[in-house]
Amino acid sequence: MTKINQNIHRFGEEERQGVYRAIYERRDIRSYFTPTPIEDDVLARLLDAAHHAPSVGMMQPWRFILIRDAGVRQSVYELFQQANEAASSIYEDKQKALYMSLKLAGILETPVNLCVTCDITSQRGRGLGRQTMPETAIYSTVCAIQNLWLAARAEGIGVGWVSIFEPERLGSLLGIPAEMVLVGYLCIGYASQFDAQSELQTRGWEVPSQLPNLIHFDRYGNTDEKRAAELLSALTKTNGFQAPSF
Ligand SMILES: Cc1cc2c(cc1C)N(C[C@H](O)[C@H](O)[C@H](O)COP(=O)(O)O)c1[nH]c(=O)[nH]c(=O)c1N2
């Protein structure tokens, strides 16, 4: 019997660690943007990384609106402020004060904003994989965003995803046709710092959940913290990179 070398397609050690490093050290950046312009070749790499995402039936439904114009960004910022004011109204007392003190967008500070939309009307892929789950078009677009986010981290560029908008108002401001889905609004710029943990954790807004509690064995509901912890105990050994504790 021929013995298959299971490591034959594995990346070299440094490359492999680079992939995990991008994953673990990616952050949602809000406070650390610098105004340094992003060179066209770097921006091209980020967009092309997004364009290499998996997509249902090879639909590639992502459409990008690249926004650099200061006037457009100012109008977007005003929509954010209005939505953020409304969002804060569900919180009270200390929680409201904390919410109001959070920095939740870098629309004006970043040299590039990118609105990522999904053309759910596209016939590309001829419906493969989408007949019972049409929402997979949107999932594909999110995969593109994640690709861009990780590539940006490798380039030293921060990305902040802003979803505090009334989508219809943002859509009409940016001329997005009604049949398209607005998926994400990204603020993109070189970052002066990438923290070891999420800013929301540092600011006391939320704590990360523990992976062992999120693994179900064979059927939903069948969690087994001990078994999951055992499985994950090899984590640092196998990826060769010191993962954060969640
Ligand atoms: C779909 C979606 C939408 C948003 C976000 C993310 C995603 C995936 N995040 C960023 C979010 O707060 C952040 O990812 C978590 O706090 C975890 O932090 P790190 O990304 O690990 O730094 C985010 N952050 C923010 O400041 N304002 C926002 O409107 C949003 N919206």
The ligand as an ORCA input file, in Angstrom:
! r2SCAN-3c Opt
* xyz 0 1
  C     -20.541     42.070     11.234
  C     -19.721     42.931     12.157
  C     -20.176     44.216     12.483
  C     -19.423     45.015     13.335
  C     -18.208     44.527     13.869
  C     -17.750     43.227     13.508
  C     -18.495     42.455     12.682
  C     -17.985     41.070     12.307
  N     -17.475     45.328     14.729
  C     -16.214     44.831     15.289
  C     -16.426     44.016     16.558
  O     -16.783     44.832     17.616
  C     -15.122     43.263     16.849
  O     -14.855     42.382     15.794
  C     -15.217     42.480     18.169
  O     -15.297     43.364     19.247
  C     -13.992     41.575     18.369
  O     -12.823     42.349     18.333
  P     -11.642     42.048     17.328
  O     -12.236     42.077     15.934
  O     -11.135     40.678     17.668
  O     -10.632     43.128     17.539
  C     -17.871     46.626     14.970
  N     -17.102     47.463     15.729
  C     -17.462     48.745     15.945
  O     -16.738     49.479     16.634
  N     -18.586     49.248     15.381
  C     -19.410     48.495     14.628
  O     -20.412     48.990     14.133
  C     -19.060     47.118     14.408
  N     -19.838     46.300     13.649
*
